[in-house]
Amino acid sequence: MALRARALYDFRSENPGEISLREHEVLSLCSERDIEGWLEGVNSRGDRGLFPASYVQVLRAPEPGPGPAPDAGPARYANVPPGGLEPLPAPPAAFQPPSTFQAPSSFQPPSSFQPPSSFQALSTFQPPSAFQAPSSFQPPGAGLPLAGAAPQPYGGGSPGSQGSDDDWDDEWDDSSTVADEPGASLDPDGSSAGASGRYRLSTAPGPAAPHPPPGAAKSSATVSRNLNRFSTFVKSGGEAFVLGEASGFVRDGDKLCVVLGPHGPEWQENPYPFRCSIDDPTKQTKFKGMKSYIAYRLVPTHTRAPVYRRYKHFDWLYARLAQKFPVISVPHLPEKQATGRFDEDFIAKRRRGLLWWMDHMASHPVLARCDAFQHFLTCPSGGDGERAWKQGKRRAERDEMVGASFFLTLSTPPAAALDLQEVESRVDGFRSFTRRMDDSALQLAHTATEFARKQATGFRKEYQKVGQALRGLGQAFELDQQAFSAGLNQAIAFTGDAYDAIGELFAEQPRQDLDPVMDLLALYQGHLANFPDIIHVQKGALTKVKESRRHVEEGKMEAQKADGILERCNTISYATLAEIHHFHRVRVRDFRAQMQHFLQQQILFFQKVTQRLEEALHQYDSV
């Protein structure tokens, strides 16, 4: 008979490989053994996948037989191997087993074993005749892990360690580390010496409390882990943080503060705002001219010291920041190009994209103050700066505040808990907004690209055809050879030249108005691609809170433990809402300025066209 289970609660799948459940729904199980708190089965709609074991009750059919069915034991031990558990070691003298207990006849204690005088060997042990063991008797320690059959705790298993990044394949880097540099030393805990204002934060529980009595079941349940260990919620460290497994040393300078503004949570403003220009792209060579590259000149306003960076330096910085900040949308860089890297149009387009990227980096309250970004902006180029660059690069790559430890750096307003239902509603609304904006941005980008192509080719060619036709008419009139018609012939020829010039204006106009719009749309398409992962981290935290609340209602979890999960979920919620607020504020700023620029350029363009036409018109006044 196939194994079946009944759903106790509704469950909505959020990751690939999971299936949704409805309360009271009967499912078919593929196996009764759970995998880290998850079961595999088929729901009533025919979908096969994984679902939390704590959400269902296994339906067990009674087995025929002369005697009563044995007790299946607590549901939490459903993953005990079919062979059962190995027997406990020899009990102490005070232990009184049931009258039916028989020790193996081959039992031989070690030769060095000397039992107390009151201890009788098991083979000759006879319990008192009046002793009657209850039918449900379990010896002490039956609920503890036994030798040879140590089942994993519910939801156990630690997340896999993150693989190291690819090595830096350039001649200005080497295998040295920060510890190898002069003057660098490490504290006994492995942290860099001399770091002031460091303090240890941990979300792990404190010293273990005394074991609760058998009747206390509140601590028997834990919030399950996601079976999909490749989900963003797991890889970002959000799951480990919410479950209270994060710990690390946090410097005062690493704290990222979220404050309550008039529109809700927002990042604390950067007290030292700055901007950075990118200009003067120059072609440089190395290896005696064997390798060429483009270097861009960067000048931050807070240092006014120019530095030169290649695109690969930008690429390295982006990878570091995207790894470090899982709840912040790090702007994407302009796309790479395999061929034509030294084409003037491509270099100009890349520079415009880097300008937008730098503007969003410098205007973000968190990214602008990141140590890796400041190192990128201020480390000198060439000469002694190469060694300083490598030291700062290695420090950034060995940053401890990544993954679950990153969430420890978030500082939220004290005693200001969020309404999780309202948070979920706002996040869902923002997700719908990003999807609609992404579709609209793609459509506008396609339309602008097609219109720019028509202006550069079609419109230009059509206006030149009109100009050529007008000049042909003027040449025909010249065959008249009448003195009073000479002015008319010149006016018609001038009109033809005016239409040629208008065609050239159309061909050059996209560089002034449409190209900047498409650059902005490309930048925001990168932002919109980031937010599904950010929202997934937030959704994962909310799911853990709901699960912990359900355990509290069922009496399987202490309220204090559930409150800790709720508090850490609030931290992620504050950061998510702050990032959403920053996105909207910058979006309004950018599109307002860009649409103003577009319309201004359109007005200037048509003014130039009008001026050409008016000049042609005045040619006929003297005819």
Number of C-alpha atoms within 10 A of each C-alpha: 4 8 15 20 21 19 22 16 14 13 17 12 13 14 16 10 14 22 22 17 25 16 13 14 15 20 25 19 21 15 13 16 17 20 18 19 24 22 22 23 22 20 22 12 10 11 14 19 19 23 27 24 24 21 21 22 16 18 14 10 10 9 10 8 7 6 7 9 10 9 7 9 8 8 11 15 16 15 17 15 12 7 7 8 16 10 10 12 8 11 12 10 13 8 10 15 18 17 15 10 12 13 13 9 8 7 10 10 12 7 6 6 7 9 12 9 7 8 12 12 15 17 13 9 14 15 14 10 7 7 11 12 13 8 7 8 9 12 13 10 9 11 11 9 13 15 11 9 13 12 16 15 17 22 20 15 10 10 14 10 7 8 6 7 9 6 9 11 8 8 6 11 16 13 9 11 16 19 14 11 12 7 8 12 15 12 10 8 8 8 14 14 13 11 10 9 11 15 10 10 14 15 20 15 12 7 6 6 7 6 8 11 7 7 6 12 14 17 16 15 20 22 25 20 22 20 20 15 13 13 17 20 23 22 21 25 21 29 24 23 26 28 25 18 17 21 19 20 19 19 15 13 13 19 15 20 19 22 19 15 12 7 8 12 23 23 22 16 14 15 8 9 14 14 15 19 16 20 17 13 20 13 11 12 12 9 7 7 8 7 9 13 15 17 20 20 15 22 19 18 13 12 11 11 13 20 20 22 19 14 17 12 12 16 13 13 17 18 13 18 20 16 13 23 19 26 27 24 23 23 23 22 19 20 8 9 9 5 8 10 14 14 9 11 11 14 16 14 16 20 18 19 22 23 17 21 19 20 17 20 20 20 18 22 21 20 20 21 20 17 16 21 19 15 17 21 19 19 20 19 15 13 8 10 14 14 18 16 20 19 19 19 20 18 17 20 14 12 13 16 19 20 22 26 25 26 27 25 21 16 15 22 13 7 7 9 14 16 11 16 10 10 18 16 12 14 19 14 11 17 16 12 12 18 15 11 15 19 12 13 19 15 12 15 20 13 13 18 16 11 16 22 14 16 21 18 15 16 20 21 18 15 20 21 16 18 24 18 14 20 21 14 15 21 15 11 17 15 8 11 9 9 8 9 13 15 14 18 21 19 22 23 21 22 25 25 20 23 24 20 19 24 25 19 19 22 20 16 18 23 12 15 21 18 19 20 20 20 20 19 19 21 19 19 19 17 19 20 16 19 23 15 18 23 23 18 26 26 20 21 25 23 16 22 25 16 16 26 21 17 22 19 12 12 16 18 22 19 17 10 16 22 14 19 24 23 16 21 27 24 22 24 28 28 26 24 23 24 23 22 18 19 19 12 11 14 13 11 11 15 14 11 11 16 14 12 16 18 12 13 17 17 12 13 19 14 12 15 18 13 13 18 15 13 14 20 14 11 17 16 10 8 13
